[in-house]
Amino acid sequence: MLDALTIVIFPALMAYAAFSDLFTMTISNWISILLVVAFVVIALLLGVPAAAIGWHLAAGLVVLAVTFAFFSFGWIGGGDAKLAATTAVWMGFDHVTDYALSSAVIGGALTLLLLQFRRLPMPEWARTRDWLMRLHDRNVGVPYGIALAAAGLILYPETQIFIAALGA
């Protein structure tokens, strides 16, 4: 049961965050809170030493400090900053650099795709879809939570918590 929970909870919350950002351009605080709480609970149930849990939480705090600076400059949204930090908790210091690089590459591709999309005229049927019109609006940012979630999902099978769950 614990291995199933470990395999499902992180991907489910990341997918929810990505779709939430796509459709509403927001990532609710409860997603980030639940990600941290779920990590700690699962890690404790798997018998991960407290020091290792602390290092994972420290990775999240480091990323939060960096992404908070990005947020203060207006480069990313607050939900994106929190999602990146809580994902870093799951990644730990072992994978946080890979996570940052993967997020940047995927985010760059997403941005280029969105810029191309915004150059196209919107068909009549799409004009009634608020989320599509928001994505098409050149004055609206990029739903970067999609890139953050995708990078987290790609790297998740390599994380210590995922590997520990499969070995439990």
C-alpha positions in Angstrom: 0.0 0.0 0.0 2.8 2.4 0.9 4.6 1.8 -2.4 1.4 2.5 -4.3 0.8 5.7 -2.3 4.4 6.8 -3.0 4.1 6.0 -6.7 0.7 7.8 -7.1 0.6 10.9 -4.7 3.5 12.9 -6.2 2.5 12.4 -9.9 -1.2 13.1 -9.1 -0.4 16.3 -7.4 2.0 17.4 -10.0 -0.5 16.7 -12.8 -3.2 18.6 -10.9 -0.8 21.6 -10.5 0.0 21.5 -14.2 -3.7 21.4 -15.3 -4.6 24.0 -12.7 -2.0 26.3 -14.1 -3.1 25.6 -17.7 -6.7 26.3 -17.1 -6.6 29.0 -14.4 -3.0 30.4 -14.4 -3.0 29.6 -10.6 -1.5 26.9 -8.4 -3.3 26.7 -5.1 -1.3 26.8 -1.9 -2.9 23.6 -0.7 -1.1 21.7 -3.5 2.3 22.8 -2.2 1.4 22.2 1.4 0.1 18.7 0.6 3.2 17.9 -1.4 5.5 18.7 1.6 3.2 17.0 4.2 3.0 13.9 1.9 6.7 13.8 1.5 7.4 13.9 5.2 4.7 11.3 6.0 5.8 8.9 3.3 9.5 9.3 4.2 8.7 8.6 7.9 6.7 5.5 6.9 9.5 4.3 4.7 12.0 4.7 7.6 14.0 7.5 6.0 16.3 8.9 8.7 15.3 12.3 10.1 18.6 13.8 8.9 17.8 12.8 5.3 14.3 14.2 5.6 15.9 17.4 6.9 18.2 17.6 3.9 15.3 17.2 1.6 13.4 20.0 3.4 16.6 22.1 3.2 16.7 21.6 -0.6 13.1 23.0 -0.7 14.1 26.0 1.4 17.1 26.8 -0.9 14.9 26.6 -4.0 12.2 28.7 -2.2 14.8 31.4 -1.5 15.9 31.5 -5.1 12.4 31.3 -6.6 11.1 33.9 -4.1 13.8 36.3 -5.5 12.6 35.4 -9.0 9.0 36.2 -7.9 10.1 39.5 -6.4 11.6 40.5 -9.8 8.3 39.5 -11.5 10.0 36.7 -13.5 7.7 33.9 -12.2 4.4 33.6 -10.3 4.1 32.9 -6.7 2.5 29.5 -7.3 5.4 28.6 -9.6 7.9 29.6 -6.9 6.1 27.4 -4.3 5.6 24.5 -6.6 9.3 24.5 -7.6 10.3 24.6 -3.9 8.0 21.8 -2.9 9.1 19.7 -5.8 12.7 20.2 -4.7 11.7 18.6 -1.4 10.9 15.4 -3.3 14.0 15.7 -5.5 16.5 16.4 -2.7 19.9 17.9 -3.3 20.8 14.9 -5.4 18.4 15.9 -8.2 17.7 19.6 -7.6 20.1 20.8 -10.3 18.7 18.3 -12.8 15.3 19.6 -11.9 16.2 23.2 -12.4 17.8 22.5 -15.8 15.0 20.3 -16.9 12.4 22.9 -15.9 14.3 25.5 -17.8 14.5 23.5 -21.0 10.9 22.4 -20.8 9.8 25.9 -19.8 11.8 27.4 -22.7 10.1 25.0 -25.2 6.7 25.8 -23.6 7.3 29.5 -24.0 8.3 29.2 -27.6 5.3 27.1 -28.3 3.0 29.5 -26.6 4.5 32.5 -28.5 3.8 30.7 -31.7 0.3 29.9 -30.6 -0.3 33.6 -29.7 0.5 34.6 -33.3 -2.3 32.5 -34.7 -5.8 33.8 -35.1 -8.3 32.2 -32.7 -11.1 30.2 -34.3 -14.6 31.1 -33.4 -15.3 28.0 -31.3 -12.2 28.8 -29.1 -13.3 32.3 -28.3 -15.9 30.9 -25.8 -13.2 29.1 -23.9 -11.8 31.5 -21.2 -8.7 29.4 -20.6 -7.8 29.3 -24.3 -8.3 33.0 -24.6 -6.1 33.6 -21.5 -3.4 31.4 -23.0 -3.7 33.3 -26.3 -3.4 36.7 -24.6 0.0 38.2 -25.2 -0.3 40.2 -22.0 -0.6 37.1 -19.9 2.4 35.1 -18.7 3.3 31.5 -19.3 1.8 28.7 -17.2 5.2 27.7 -16.0 3.7 25.2 -13.6 3.4 22.9 -16.6 7.1 22.9 -17.1 7.8 22.5 -13.4 5.4 19.5 -13.1 6.8 17.9 -16.3 10.4 18.1 -15.1 9.4 16.7 -11.7 7.6 13.8 -13.2 10.5 13.0 -15.5 13.0 12.9 -12.6 10.7 11.4 -10.0 11.6 7.7 -10.7 15.3 8.6 -10.0 14.6 10.0 -6.6 15.6 8.4 -3.3 12.0 8.3 -2.0 10.7 6.6 -5.2 13.5 4.0 -5.1 13.0 3.5 -1.3 9.3 2.8 -1.9 10.0 0.2 -4.5 12.5 -1.5 -2.2 10.1 -1.5 0.8 
